[in-house]
Amino acid sequence: MITKRIIPCLDVKNGKVVKGIKFQEIREVGDPVTMAKEYDTQCADELVFLDITATNDKRSTVVNLVEKVAEQLSIPFTIGGGVRDTEDIRVLLQSGADKVAINTAAVMKPEFISEAAEAFGSQCVVVAIDAKRNNDRFEVVINAGKKLTGIDVIDWVKTVQKLGAGEILLTSMDRDGTKKGFDIELYQNVGEISNLPLIASGGGGSLDNFTEVLKETKVDAALGASIFHYSEFTVIDVKEYLQKRGVVVRL
Amino acid sequence: MIGVIDYNAGNQKNVCLAFNRLGEDVQLVSQVSDFDRIERLVFPGVGAFGSVLTYLNETGLYSAIKEWILEDKSFLGICLGLQVLFETSEEAPGVKGLGIIKGDVSRFSEGKIPQIGWNKVKSRSSYIDDEFYYFANSYYVRPKEEEIIAATTEYFREFCSAVSFENILALQFHPERSGKAGMELLKRWVS
């Protein structure tokens, strides 16, 4: 059967890997290509690169990153961060990315999802959703976590599915960078109504955190950043722990 | 020289880069005359059955590819590159595949669709190890002849994940995205 995937996520700014806490503080961590190769040897199933550079020059920096990574990496990787239109997607795929993640641009113009899926195939289109708790609901946040939209995550997931997304990368804004565990309720709620491959993100700080989200919800993959970047655990550590607890992983 | 078919859809670059990492020279094949310069042909696979076959017909690549295969020349198909070898696909009713292999292409009916991720392959071929390889597919092939099946995989049902016979090796999974196991497979194919 298909295995659960463990996916290191690298936030990249101006060509360097950085890591923030709750989307705010930024610390530099390393060279993206070196880190990517390291994760490949650690048996990572895929990688996600999120570009958080905020300049006009952005596209050429990102293309450069994608080209360098694609030359060296033989596992799939997704690139996201400021992707605005199908031309952006085309350039990134042609530079060597396997999948492209879209977030704010999809919320602003939902048809962007179907345009992308039709042009490139839904398996290349990951819709990234940032979620923030609001009483007993989860609300969609855009603009790198800065703007509440009033849209319920459940409604947005249903829409995204209909429009042809291939996968959903769902991040808990409240948990991101805290290493306090994934937001189990969020993934249970979405798991009830969605049949798209679902990646959990935000809060993965311990071996038990990963076990919990992969066993108690219907997510297909879990993303980690701080836990891996600061070398507390390797991807293999996580996978061996999961395997001993009955989760099917690739080792 | 290895030729990789360029049908203008997404990502054939990773296939080229994978062969480069093995020290092989690769050329993109986008028109009929390109076939003269290559010894092996790779059909990489991202896109949709219908639109790819339309493109192949319009460019004359359809007959060039079919001829290449029928002339017993080395061919590697990946993902869609496996599916187009068949007669028809549920993904595009009415569209004719290359028809090299008897059988059709059907859509998964259980589980999350597309199947995305690493799955175990049970091999019947010396090219392929019993290993995890990377899949990203909503459709799977159903060959009529059992003997050409080179590997099977389970995704809520057992399905054919590779075929191999004579000059043809075709895989449902992506060897160029399957880490070390995938690179081993490609190495065997080129040697």
Boltz contact constraints between the chains, C-beta under 6 A:
constraints:
  - contact:
      token1: [A, 1]
      token2: [B, 154]
      max_distance: 6.0
  - contact:
      token1: [A, 2]
      token2: [B, 117]
      max_distance: 6.0
  - contact:
      token1: [A, 2]
      token2: [B, 119]
      max_distance: 6.0
  - contact:
      token1: [A, 3]
      token2: [B, 118]
      max_distance: 6.0
  - contact:
      token1: [A, 5]
      token2: [B, 117]
      max_distance: 6.0
  - contact:
      token1: [A, 45]
      token2: [B, 118]
      max_distance: 6.0
  - contact:
      token1: [A, 70]
      token2: [B, 17]
      max_distance: 6.0
  - contact:
      token1: [A, 71]
      token2: [B, 17]
      max_distance: 6.0
  - contact:
      token1: [A, 74]
      token2: [B, 179]
      max_distance: 6.0
  - contact:
      token1: [A, 74]
      token2: [B, 183]
      max_distance: 6.0
  - contact:
      token1: [A, 75]
      token2: [B, 179]
      max_distance: 6.0
  - contact:
      token1: [A, 76]
      token2: [B, 177]
      max_distance: 6.0
  - contact:
      token1: [A, 93]
      token2: [B, 10]
      max_distance: 6.0
  - contact:
      token1: [A, 93]
      token2: [B, 11]
      max_distance: 6.0
  - contact:
      token1: [A, 96]
      token2: [B, 13]
      max_distance: 6.0
  - contact:
      token1: [A, 96]
      token2: [B, 14]
      max_distance: 6.0
  - contact:
      token1: [A, 120]
      token2: [B, 10]
      max_distance: 6.0
  - contact:
      token1: [A, 121]
      token2: [B, 46]
      max_distance: 6.0
  - contact:
      token1: [A, 121]
      token2: [B, 47]
      max_distance: 6.0
  - contact:
      token1: [A, 123]
      token2: [B, 114]
      max_distance: 6.0
  - contact:
      token1: [A, 123]
      token2: [B, 136]
      max_distance: 6.0
  - contact:
      token1: [A, 195]
      token2: [B, 112]
      max_distance: 6.0
  - contact:
      token1: [A, 197]
      token2: [B, 112]
      max_distance: 6.0
  - contact:
      token1: [A, 197]
      token2: [B, 116]
      max_distance: 6.0
  - contact:
      token1: [A, 250]
      token2: [B, 118]
      max_distance: 6.0
  - contact:
      token1: [A, 250]
      token2: [B, 132]
      max_distance: 6.0
